[in-house]
Amino acid sequence: MLVWHASWAWMNELMDMRGRAGDWARPAVALTVADVIAMGSLVDALPPDECTEAARRAMAVWGLAGVGVRRGADWVGVMLIAPSDGLPRGHPLCANGLDRDTAGVILACTDPSVPAVAVGKRLLVGLSRRMRGQVTGIEAQASPLSALATPLAPSGAWLSKLGFQRMRYPLNRYRLECASLVVWLQRHVQPYRPHAVRLATRPAPANRVGGK
C-alpha cells in the first residue's frame, strides 16, 4: 500500500538518483480511467466516485488521468491530475480553485520502500512531458506542516525538491510553470540513466559545418 512520508533519507536518494536505483527506476506511464479504478485502495484518499469522475475529466481534456511508476506489477508512485472544473469535492485545491489553463495535482503518493524525491521527479518528468503545450502550469496544495502531509496535500518540502515554487497566494500552494519545463527537464532528467529523457532536437545537415 502506498503511504505518504514526511521525511526521507537524502543520501539514499542521491545514490539512487545517480544510477544505483533498483527495479523501480522505470519511466512514468500515463494513466487511464481504467488504471485509476483498478488501483483501488492505492487511491482511497479520494472517494471512489469523485476519483473516477476527476480521472474522466482529465482524460477528456488532456488525454491522461495522471502518471504512475511501477516496480514489477506493483505501483510505487502515483500522481493524479484534474482540470479546474474537475476537482473532487472537498479537495484542498477547491478552497481557492484553479485557473482554466492550469492542471491540479489531486493525489500524489509513493511507496515507502523507494526514495520519495527520486520517484517523485520521475513522476513529474513523465507528467511534464505530456502536459507541455496543454497547460501553463501545474499546481499542488501542500500541507501546512510536513508532519501532517497526506496524498491530497503533500509536504511542501517534497514539492520544492521536485521543482515546484511556493506561491505567495493562495497559502501553501505550489506551482511549476510550464514555460520553464524545458529547463526543468534538462536539469532533472540526467540522474535517470539508462532511462534518461531525450529532448527533441533538430540535427544539423551533414554538409554544414560551423553554422555555414
C-alpha positions in Angstrom: 0.0 0.0 0.0 1.2 3.5 -0.9 1.7 5.9 2.0 3.0 9.4 2.4 6.2 10.1 4.3 7.1 13.5 5.8 10.9 12.9 5.9 13.4 10.9 3.8 17.0 9.6 3.8 18.5 12.1 1.5 21.8 10.3 1.0 20.0 7.2 -0.2 18.0 9.3 -2.6 21.2 10.7 -4.1 22.7 7.3 -4.5 19.6 6.0 -6.3 19.3 9.1 -8.5 22.9 8.6 -9.7 22.4 5.3 -11.3 22.1 2.9 -8.5 18.4 2.6 -8.4 16.6 -0.7 -8.1 14.0 -2.1 -10.5 11.6 0.8 -9.6 13.6 3.0 -12.0 11.3 3.0 -14.9 9.8 5.9 -16.9 6.4 7.0 -15.6 3.5 5.8 -17.7 0.3 7.7 -18.5 -2.8 6.5 -16.5 -6.2 6.0 -17.9 -9.6 5.9 -16.1 -9.4 2.1 -16.1 -5.9 2.3 -14.4 -7.2 4.5 -11.7 -10.2 2.4 -11.0 -8.0 -0.8 -10.8 -5.8 0.9 -8.2 -8.5 0.5 -5.6 -7.0 1.2 -2.1 -4.0 3.0 -3.6 -6.2 6.0 -4.3 -8.6 5.6 -1.4 -7.7 9.0 -0.1 -10.3 10.2 -2.6 -13.9 9.0 -2.6 -14.2 6.4 -5.4 -16.9 8.2 -7.4 -15.1 11.6 -7.1 -11.8 9.9 -8.1 -13.3 8.3 -11.2 -15.0 11.4 -12.3 -11.9 13.5 -11.9 -10.0 10.9 -14.0 -12.6 11.1 -16.7 -12.5 14.9 -16.8 -8.7 14.8 -17.0 -8.8 12.2 -19.8 -11.3 14.3 -21.8 -9.2 17.5 -21.5 -5.6 16.2 -21.7 -5.8 12.5 -22.7 -4.5 11.2 -19.4 -5.6 11.0 -15.7 -2.1 11.2 -14.3 1.1 9.2 -14.3 2.4 6.2 -12.3 5.7 4.4 -11.8 5.8 0.6 -11.4 8.1 -1.9 -9.7 7.2 -5.2 -11.4 3.4 -5.4 -11.2 3.1 -3.0 -8.3 2.7 0.7 -8.4 5.4 2.5 -6.3 4.4 6.1 -7.3 1.2 7.8 -8.4 0.4 11.4 -9.4 -3.2 12.1 -10.4 -4.4 15.4 -12.0 -7.6 17.2 -12.7 -8.7 20.4 -14.5 -10.3 23.4 -12.7 -13.8 22.1 -13.4 -13.0 18.5 -12.4 -11.6 18.9 -8.9 -13.1 16.3 -6.4 -15.5 17.9 -3.9 -13.8 18.9 -0.7 -10.3 18.6 -2.1 -7.7 21.1 -0.6 -7.4 22.7 -4.1 -11.1 23.6 -4.1 -10.7 26.3 -1.4 -9.1 28.7 -3.9 -9.7 26.8 -7.2 -7.5 26.7 -10.3 -7.2 28.8 -13.4 -8.6 27.1 -16.6 -5.1 26.8 -18.1 -3.7 25.0 -15.0 -3.6 21.4 -14.1 -4.1 20.5 -10.4 -2.3 17.6 -8.6 -5.2 16.0 -6.8 -3.2 13.0 -5.4 0.5 12.2 -5.1 2.0 9.3 -3.1 5.0 7.0 -3.2 5.8 3.6 -1.7 7.9 3.8 1.5 10.4 1.3 0.0 11.6 3.7 -2.7 13.2 7.1 -2.5 10.4 9.6 -2.5 12.2 12.5 -4.2 13.7 10.3 -7.0 10.4 8.7 -7.7 8.6 12.0 -7.4 10.9 13.5 -10.0 10.3 10.6 -12.3 6.5 11.1 -12.0 6.9 14.8 -12.7 9.1 14.2 -15.7 6.5 11.9 -17.2 3.7 14.3 -16.4 5.6 17.4 -17.6 6.5 15.8 -21.0 2.8 15.1 -21.6 1.5 18.4 -20.4 3.8 20.7 -22.3 1.7 22.8 -24.7 -1.6 21.9 -22.9 -1.4 24.0 -19.7 0.6 27.0 -18.5 1.3 25.4 -15.1 0.9 22.5 -12.7 -0.2 23.3 -9.1 -0.5 21.4 -5.9 -1.8 22.3 -2.5 0.7 21.4 0.3 0.0 20.6 3.9 0.7 23.5 6.3 3.0 21.1 8.2 5.2 18.3 6.8 4.1 16.0 9.7 0.5 16.4 8.5 1.2 15.6 4.8 -1.3 13.4 3.0 -1.7 12.1 -0.6 -4.1 15.0 -1.2 -1.9 17.7 0.4 1.8 16.5 0.3 4.8 18.1 2.0 5.9 21.4 0.7 9.5 20.4 1.2 8.9 17.4 -1.1 7.2 19.6 -3.8 10.1 22.1 -3.6 12.6 19.3 -4.2 10.6 18.3 -7.3 10.9 21.8 -8.8 7.7 23.4 -7.7 7.9 27.0 -6.5 5.8 28.2 -3.5 3.2 30.9 -4.5 2.5 34.0 -2.5 -1.2 33.3 -2.7 -3.0 31.0 -2.0 -1.2 29.9 1.1 0.7 26.7 0.9 0.1 26.5 -2.9 3.0 25.3 -5.1 3.3 25.8 -8.9 5.5 24.6 -11.7 5.4 26.9 -14.7 5.3 25.1 -18.0 7.2 27.9 -19.7 10.3 26.7 -17.7 9.7 22.9 -18.3 12.4 22.6 -20.9 15.0 24.0 -18.4 13.4 21.8 -15.7 13.7 18.7 -17.8 17.3 19.4 -18.7 18.2 19.9 -15.1 16.4 16.9 -13.6 16.3 14.0 -16.2 20.0 13.3 -16.2 20.0 11.2 -12.9 17.7 8.6 -14.5 20.0 6.9 -16.9 19.7 4.5 -18.6 16.1 5.8 -19.0 17.0 9.5 -19.4 14.5 11.6 -21.2 15.8 12.8 -24.6 14.6 16.3 -25.5 13.7 16.5 -29.2 16.4 18.4 -31.2 16.8 19.1 -34.9 20.1 17.6 -36.2 22.2 19.9 -38.4 22.5 19.0 -42.1 25.6 16.8 -42.7 27.1 19.2 -45.2 27.0 22.2 -42.8 30.0 22.9 -40.6 30.2 25.7 -38.0 26.8 27.0 -39.0 27.8 27.9 -42.5 
